[in-house]
Amino acid sequence: MTHDNRRLAPTGVVLGVVVLALGGCAPDAGRALEAPADPHAGGFVQAAGRGLEVNGEPIRLKAVNFSNSYYDDVDGSDLLDSPHHVEQDVARVREMGFNSIRFAIDGNWYLDDEEVFWRWLDRNVEWARQHGVRLILDLHVPIGGFWLDRGSDAYSFDLWSEPELQQQNADLWREIADRYRDEPAVAAYDLLNEPVTTDSTGEQWKDFAGQLVDAVRSVDENHLLVVEGVHGVDGDFGAAGEDPHFLVDDDNVMYDFHFYEPFAYTHQYAGWIPTGDGGSYPDPDALLATGEPRRLGQSSVATGSLPAGTSDWAEYDSGMVTIDDASAAAAAPVAVVDGGMLGTVHFDAVTVTEYTPDGTEIREVVDDRIGGEALNWYEWQSWDGTAPVADFERESAGHEDDASLSVTDAAPADSVAGWSNKGHLFEVVPGNQYRIRGYMRGEDVAGSGGADPRIRWRLDVYAESSGPGGTRFLGRNRTYLEEELTEHLQFGIDHHVPMSVLEFGAVRQTFEMEGKGGERWVADMLDLFEEKDLSFGYWEYRGPDMGIFRSGTGSPGEPAGNLEEVLRRELR
């Protein structure tokens, strides 16, 4: 059954306790899975200052995510026969060194078959209890909301506009909490995974979070709640410029964020998003910005503008321009449509060259032919809130190759739109000269506000800044990871509350391709979590793209390079 055809469940349903359906396969005969003793057995996980405790003793939740194959459109009636995991996998989790499982739930599974849903969940709680791990129950897909895959038939933001759907999710949490309120094998309730709202501020999630907290607390005062920050606004991931975290009216809460930095590295070659080669880790030459960089508009270096009308491919050249602002620290090329435009403009083949003050060439900093479907370029647009969104395309033809970037109808006059590539950020030396060159062509280009738009290749120049939320430009290394973590953790410091990272991970390619350094990235992340006393969850235990194991249940399945070995070593 597809998500589109799911029915709405009646609210306020109270179900009786069902008999546990225990199953699965026994551990491998040739290998005993011995779980380390749990010094925190019994008792509930509670927030204590900026950390967690059980029975007065400190604890960190060291979790691995069970996605339960939510992305495969699983029907709730099939949960008991799911190939994602069996009891032996739960035993292996403990033997590897994890003490928890973040356990994904799709609210639609409850709608499909309530009886099977409870039998399945009871079975997994029992397995967790038997093998000395705790479950973090995670509403990964709410009833009426699925924004995790824009290309899915189930893609929907109806949750935010329909109070009936919000009530159904609150009722589901009330039933879960009522059922497990006395169960210490359940560590926490993660109320909603990666909330992306349709408003511009995230207030929709803040209000709904309060409703879910009230629903749980109406029946369960024992369990820790996990409240994630705002993951996106305006129907898209990302909430730049605002602190995504907020407090709810409850004292037993852990505030969570997900960490996949640097994103171009951890998601390189991912099949579900447009990324190509994301480089290696560590890499001192891959410059990255912490915080929101401050652009030095007067220091920008730009080519001439594409003329109005229809034009063929031509190279546009800024010439050699000195960047003399002493605060200039970094720069990156961007393709820009400024001033409002009708028609279509195409961009291709950009280069940036650095020269000494006397004009001697030092190096070619950027040489991007924009091939291979331009996977590492991303689109952006800013306007006053009333403009229609421009159309952005990665084209299958370009200047002397098979790819280019295009922007169509970036209107009205105060609109600015374009393409950027964070992988092209580089260090700037004040006093040196810089030159940007790139190809453009236009189709029926005209101004939308009475004047011709400015359509250019531009080198944007940035400065560092100090203080909270300030910007530094760092190489791809442990220091950068720590800076990015610290930005989030300031919320926990300011409010004296615990924080966590219940999703972090990288694609299999970073562990399986030579020189990518995925094992080093994971080791550095785990070291930082320990240093900062953070609970965490690795994404994910089993899955084709980011799983520790690719497939199969009971037996380990095909591992991702040396990832399992690194986790076993670092978790001890």
C-alpha positions in Angstrom: 0.0 0.0 0.0 1.4 3.4 -0.9 1.5 6.4 1.5 -0.9 8.3 -0.7 -3.7 5.7 -0.1 -3.3 5.5 3.7 -6.5 6.0 5.7 -6.9 8.4 8.6 -7.2 6.6 11.9 -9.8 7.5 14.4 -8.3 9.5 17.3 -8.4 8.5 20.9 -8.2 4.7 20.3 -7.1 2.8 23.4 -5.8 -0.7 22.8 -5.4 -3.5 25.2 -2.0 -5.1 25.9 -1.2 -7.9 23.4 0.9 -10.9 23.9 4.5 -10.5 23.0 5.4 -12.2 19.7 9.0 -13.2 20.2 10.9 -14.4 17.2 14.0 -14.1 15.1 16.9 -16.4 14.7 19.5 -17.6 17.2 23.1 -16.2 17.2 25.6 -17.8 14.9 26.8 -21.1 16.2 30.4 -20.3 15.5 30.5 -16.9 17.3 29.1 -16.1 20.7 27.7 -12.6 21.1 28.6 -11.6 24.6 27.1 -8.3 25.8 29.2 -6.3 28.2 27.6 -5.9 31.6 25.4 -2.8 31.9 26.1 -0.8 35.1 22.9 1.2 34.5 20.5 -1.7 34.2 17.1 -0.7 35.6 16.0 2.8 36.2 15.0 5.5 33.8 17.3 7.8 31.8 16.9 11.3 33.1 18.2 14.8 32.2 20.7 16.1 34.8 22.1 19.5 34.1 23.9 19.3 30.8 24.1 15.5 30.9 22.1 12.4 31.6 21.9 10.0 34.5 20.3 6.7 35.6 19.7 6.1 39.3 22.0 9.1 40.0 24.9 7.8 37.9 26.0 9.6 34.7 25.4 7.9 31.4 25.8 8.7 27.7 23.5 7.1 25.1 25.7 5.5 22.5 23.2 4.5 19.9 23.1 3.1 16.4 20.0 3.9 14.2 17.7 1.2 13.1 15.9 2.8 10.1 13.6 -0.2 9.8 13.8 0.4 6.1 11.2 3.2 6.3 12.4 4.5 2.9 11.3 1.3 1.2 7.5 2.1 1.6 7.1 -0.8 4.2 3.5 -1.6 4.9 2.6 -1.9 8.6 1.0 -5.3 8.2 4.4 -6.7 7.1 6.5 -5.4 10.1 6.7 -8.8 11.8 8.4 -10.2 8.7 10.6 -7.3 8.1 14.1 -8.3 6.7 15.7 -5.2 8.4 16.7 -7.0 11.6 16.1 -9.9 13.9 17.0 -10.6 17.6 20.6 -11.5 16.8 21.1 -8.0 15.4 20.1 -6.5 18.7 22.5 -8.7 20.4 25.3 -7.7 18.0 24.6 -4.0 18.7 25.4 -4.5 22.4 28.4 -6.7 21.6 29.9 -4.0 19.2 29.8 -1.5 22.1 26.6 0.5 21.6 24.3 0.7 24.5 21.2 2.0 22.7 19.3 1.9 19.4 17.5 4.8 18.0 14.5 3.0 16.6 12.6 4.5 13.7 8.8 4.5 13.6 6.6 5.5 10.6 3.3 6.7 12.1 1.5 5.2 9.0 2.5 1.7 10.1 0.1 2.2 13.1 -2.6 3.2 10.6 -2.0 0.2 8.4 -2.4 -2.5 11.1 -2.6 -1.5 14.8 -2.4 -5.0 16.1 0.7 -5.9 14.1 2.3 -2.5 15.0 2.0 -3.1 18.7 3.2 -6.8 18.5 6.2 -5.6 16.5 7.1 -2.8 18.9 6.6 -5.0 21.9 8.9 -7.6 20.4 11.7 -5.1 19.8 11.3 -3.7 23.4 11.6 -7.2 24.7 14.7 -7.9 22.6 16.3 -4.7 23.9 15.6 -5.7 27.5 16.9 -9.2 26.9 20.2 -8.0 25.4 20.9 -5.0 27.6 20.3 -2.1 25.3 17.8 0.7 25.4 15.5 1.9 22.6 15.1 5.6 21.7 11.7 5.5 20.0 11.9 7.9 17.1 8.9 9.2 15.2 10.9 9.3 12.0 7.9 9.8 9.7 4.8 11.4 11.2 1.2 10.7 10.1 0.6 13.3 7.4 4.2 14.5 6.9 7.0 13.2 4.7 9.6 15.7 3.6 12.7 13.4 3.7 12.5 12.6 0.0 11.2 15.3 -2.3 10.9 12.8 -5.2 8.7 10.3 -3.2 5.0 9.8 -4.0 4.4 10.3 -0.3 6.0 13.8 -0.2 3.7 15.9 2.0 3.6 18.8 4.4 -0.1 18.3 5.3 0.8 17.8 8.9 1.4 21.6 9.4 -2.0 22.7 8.0 -4.4 20.0 9.3 -5.1 19.9 13.1 -6.6 16.5 12.7 -3.2 15.0 11.6 -1.5 16.8 14.5 -3.9 15.3 16.9 -3.4 11.8 15.5 0.3 12.1 16.0 -0.2 13.4 19.6 -2.6 10.5 20.2 -0.1 8.0 18.9 2.6 9.3 21.3 0.1 9.2 24.1 -0.6 5.5 23.4 3.1 4.7 23.1 3.9 6.5 26.4 1.0 4.9 28.2 2.1 1.5 27.0 5.8 1.9 28.0 5.7 4.3 30.9 7.1 1.7 33.3 9.6 0.2 30.9 13.2 1.3 31.5 14.4 -0.6 28.4 12.9 2.4 26.6 15.4 5.2 27.0 13.6 8.2 25.4 10.9 9.4 23.1 12.3 11.3 20.1 9.1 13.3 19.3 9.7 14.2 15.6 12.6 13.5 13.2 14.0 16.5 11.3 11.1 18.9 11.4 10.8 21.0 8.2 8.0 23.5 8.4 6.1 25.4 5.8 6.3 28.8 7.6 9.4 31.0 7.6 10.2 30.9 11.3 9.7 27.3 12.5 6.9 28.4 14.9 4.8 25.5 13.5 7.2 23.0 15.0 7.6 24.9 18.2 3.8 24.9 18.8 3.4 21.2 17.7 6.3 20.2 20.0 4.4 21.6 22.9 1.4 19.6 21.9 3.4 16.4 21.8 5.1 17.0 25.1 1.7 17.5 26.7 0.4 14.3 25.2 3.3 12.2 26.6 3.3 13.9 30.0 -0.5 13.2 30.4 0.4 9.5 30.9 4.2 9.2 31.5 6.4 11.3 33.8 9.3 8.8 33.7 10.8 9.0 30.2 13.3 11.4 28.7 12.0 13.4 25.8 14.1 14.3 22.8 13.3 17.5 21.0 15.0 18.3 17.7 15.6 21.8 16.5 14.1 23.2 13.4 15.7 21.5 10.4 14.1 23.6 7.7 11.5 26.3 7.0 9.5 27.4 3.9 9.2 23.7 2.9 12.9 23.1 2.5 15.9 22.0 4.6 17.9 24.8 6.1 17.1 27.7 8.5 20.0 30.0 8.0 20.3 33.0 10.2 18.2 31.7 13.1 19.1 29.4 16.1 17.2 26.2 15.3 17.0 25.2 18.9 14.2 26.2 21.4 13.1 25.2 24.9 9.9 23.3 25.6 8.1 23.4 29.0 9.5 20.3 30.5 12.6 19.6 32.6 13.4 16.1 31.4 14.4 16.9 27.9 17.5 16.3 25.7 17.8 18.7 22.8 19.1 17.1 19.6 20.7 18.0 16.3 22.0 16.0 13.4 25.5 16.3 12.1 26.8 15.4 8.7 29.5 17.9 8.2 31.1 18.5 5.8 28.0 17.6 3.9 29.7 17.4 0.5 32.1 14.9 2.0 29.8 12.7 4.0 27.2 12.5 1.2 29.5 12.2 -1.8 28.1 10.0 -4.6 24.9 9.6 -2.6 22.2 8.4 -5.0 19.3 10.4 -3.6 20.9 13.9 -3.8 23.0 15.7 -6.5 26.5 15.3 -5.2 29.7 14.1 -6.9 33.2 13.5 -5.6 33.4 15.1 -2.1 37.1 14.7 -1.5 38.9 13.2 1.4 39.3 13.6 5.2 41.3 15.3 6.5 42.2 17.8 3.8 43.9 21.1 4.8 43.4 22.6 1.4 39.6 22.1 1.4 38.6 25.4 3.0 35.4 25.5 5.0 33.5 28.3 6.7 32.1 28.1 10.2 29.1 30.3 10.9 27.6 32.6 8.2 30.4 34.4 6.4 30.3 38.2 5.9 30.6 39.1 2.3 32.8 42.1 1.4 30.7 43.5 -1.3 33.1 46.3 -2.3 35.8 43.6 -2.9 33.9 41.5 -5.3 35.5 40.7 -8.6 33.0 40.4 -11.5 33.0 39.8 -15.2 31.0 42.0 -17.5 27.2 41.3 -17.8 25.5 39.1 -20.3 23.6 41.3 -22.7 19.8 41.3 -23.1 18.2 39.2 -25.8 19.5 35.9 -27.2 23.3 35.3 -27.4 25.6 32.4 -28.1 28.3 31.0 -25.7 31.0 33.6 -25.0 33.7 33.9 -22.4 33.4 36.8 -20.0 36.5 38.1 -18.2 36.9 40.3 -15.1 40.6 41.1 -15.8 43.1 41.2 -13.0 41.7 43.0 -9.9 43.6 43.7 -6.7 41.8 42.7 -3.4 43.2 45.3 -1.0 40.8 45.0 1.9 43.0 43.8 4.8 40.1 41.8 6.3 39.6 39.7 3.2 40.2 36.0 4.2 38.5 33.8 1.6 36.6 33.9 -1.7 34.5 31.6 -4.0 33.1 32.0 -7.5 29.3 32.3 -8.0 27.1 32.6 -11.0 24.7 35.5 -10.3 21.5 36.9 -11.8 20.9 40.3 -10.1 18.2 42.9 -10.6 15.4 40.8 -11.9 15.4 38.8 -15.1 13.0 37.2 -17.6 14.3 34.5 -20.0 17.0 32.0 -19.4 20.7 32.3 -18.9 23.3 29.4 -19.0 26.6 29.3 -17.1 29.6 27.1 -17.8 33.4 26.6 -17.5 34.6 28.9 -14.8 38.2 29.6 -13.8 39.8 31.7 -11.1 43.5 32.7 -11.2 45.6 34.3 -8.5 48.5 36.7 -9.2 51.1 38.6 -7.1 50.8 42.4 -6.8 53.1 42.9 -9.8 51.0 40.5 -12.0 53.0 37.3 -11.8 50.7 34.3 -12.0 50.8 32.2 -8.8 48.2 29.5 -9.4 44.9 28.6 -11.0 42.7 28.4 -7.9 39.6 27.1 -9.7 39.2 25.3 -13.0 35.7 23.9 -13.2 34.4 22.7 -16.5 31.0 22.0 -14.9 30.7 18.5 -16.2 29.1 15.4 -14.9 25.8 17.1 -14.4 27.3 19.7 -12.1 26.6 17.7 -9.0 28.5 19.9 -6.5 26.8 23.1 -7.5 23.7 24.2 -5.6 21.1 26.9 -6.4 19.9 29.8 -4.3 17.6 32.8 -4.5 16.8 35.8 -2.2 13.9 38.2 -2.5 11.4 40.1 -0.4 9.2 37.1 0.1 6.6 37.8 -2.6 8.7 36.8 -5.7 8.1 33.5 -7.5 10.9 31.1 -7.2 13.2 31.0 -10.3 13.7 27.8 -12.2 17.1 26.2 -11.8 18.4 23.4 -14.0 21.5 21.3 -14.4 21.5 21.1 -18.2 22.6 18.1 -20.3 24.5 20.4 -22.8 27.0 23.2 -22.3 30.0 25.0 -23.8 32.0 22.2 -25.5 30.7 19.5 -23.1 27.5 17.9 -21.8 26.7 20.0 -18.8 25.9 23.6 -17.7 23.9 25.5 -15.2 20.8 27.6 -16.0 18.5 30.1 -14.3 15.1 31.0 -15.7 12.8 33.9 -14.8 14.5 35.3 -11.6 12.0 38.1 -11.0 11.1 40.7 -9.7 13.7 43.5 -9.7 14.9 42.9 -6.1 15.5 39.2 -6.7 19.1 37.8 -6.7 19.6 34.2 -7.8 22.4 32.0 -8.8 24.6 29.0 -8.3 27.4 28.3 -5.8 29.8 25.6 -5.0 31.2 25.5 -1.5 34.0 23.2 -2.7 35.6 26.2 -4.5 36.1 28.3 -1.3 39.8 29.3 -1.1 42.1 31.5 1.0 42.7 35.1 -0.2 45.9 37.1 0.4 45.1 40.8 0.6 47.2 42.7 -1.9 47.2 39.9 -4.5 45.3 40.1 -7.8 42.5 37.8 -8.8 40.8 37.1 -12.1 37.6 35.2 -12.8 36.6 34.0 -16.3 33.5 32.0 -17.4 31.2 31.3 -20.2 27.5 32.4 -20.5 24.8 32.5 -23.1 21.2 33.8 -23.0 17.8 33.0 -24.4 15.3 35.9 -24.6 16.9 37.7 -21.7 15.1 40.8 -20.5 14.8 42.9 -17.4 11.7 42.5 -15.2 11.9 45.9 -13.5 12.5 48.4 -16.3 16.3 48.0 -16.5 18.6 45.3 -17.8 19.6 42.7 -15.2 23.3 42.1 -14.2 24.2 38.6 -15.2 27.8 37.7 -14.3 30.3 35.3 -13.0 31.4 36.9 -9.7 34.1 36.2 -7.2 32.6 36.8 -3.8 35.1 37.8 -1.0 34.5 37.1 2.7 35.9 38.2 6.0 36.4 36.3 9.3 34.5 37.5 12.4 34.8 36.8 16.1 32.3 36.2 18.9 29.3 33.8 19.1 28.3 32.6 15.6 31.4 34.1 14.1 33.1 32.9 11.0 36.4 31.2 10.6 37.9 29.6 7.5 39.4 26.2 8.3 40.7 23.2 6.5 38.7 20.0 6.5 39.9 18.5 9.8 39.0 17.9 13.5 39.2 21.6 14.3 36.5 22.3 11.8 34.3 19.5 13.2 34.7 20.9 16.7 33.9 24.5 15.6 30.6 23.3 13.9 29.6 21.2 17.0 30.4 24.1 19.3 28.1 26.4 17.5 25.1 24.1 18.2 26.2 23.3 21.8 26.1 27.0 22.8 22.3 26.5 23.3 23.0 23.8 25.9 25.5 26.0 27.7 23.2 29.0 27.7 20.2 27.0 29.1 22.1 24.3 31.1 20.3 21.4 29.3 21.7 18.2 27.7 22.2 18.0 24.0 22.8 15.1 21.6 23.7 14.1 18.1 21.3 11.2 17.3 22.3 11.1 13.7 25.8 11.3 12.3 27.4 9.2 9.6 28.8 9.0 6.1 28.2 7.1 2.8 29.9 3.8 2.2 32.2 5.4 -0.4 34.1 7.2 2.3 35.1 3.8 3.8 35.4 1.8 0.6 37.2 4.1 -1.8 41.0 4.4 -1.3 42.2 7.5 0.5 38.7 8.9 1.4 39.4 8.7 5.2 35.9 7.8 6.4 37.4 5.8 9.3 39.4 8.9 10.5 36.2 11.0 10.3 34.3 8.6 12.4 37.1 8.3 15.0 37.4 12.1 15.3 33.6 12.4 15.7 33.4 9.8 18.4 36.4 11.4 20.2 34.6 14.8 20.1 31.4 13.3 21.5 33.3 11.8 24.4 35.2 15.0 25.0 32.0 17.0 25.1 29.9 14.4 26.9 27.4 14.0 24.1 25.0 11.2 23.5 25.0 10.1 19.8 23.5 7.8 17.2 25.3 6.5 14.2 23.3 6.4 11.0 22.7 3.5 10.4 23.0 -0.1 11.4 21.9 -1.7 8.1 21.2 0.0 4.8 22.5 0.1 1.2 24.1 3.6 1.3 25.1 4.5 4.8 24.8 1.2 6.7 27.5 -0.4 8.8 26.2 -3.5 7.1 24.7 -3.5 3.6 22.0 -6.1 3.8 21.0 -9.4 5.4 19.7 -10.2 8.9 21.2 -12.2 11.7 24.6 -12.6 10.0 26.6 -9.4 9.7 26.1 -8.9 6.0 28.6 -7.0 3.8 30.4 -4.4 5.9 31.3 -0.9 4.8 35.1 -1.1 4.6 36.7 -0.9 8.0 33.8 1.0 9.6 32.8 -1.9 11.9 36.3 -2.3 13.1 36.7 1.4 13.9 33.4 1.5 15.8 34.3 -1.5 17.9 37.6 0.0 18.8 36.3 3.5 19.5 33.2 2.4 21.5 35.2 0.5 24.1 
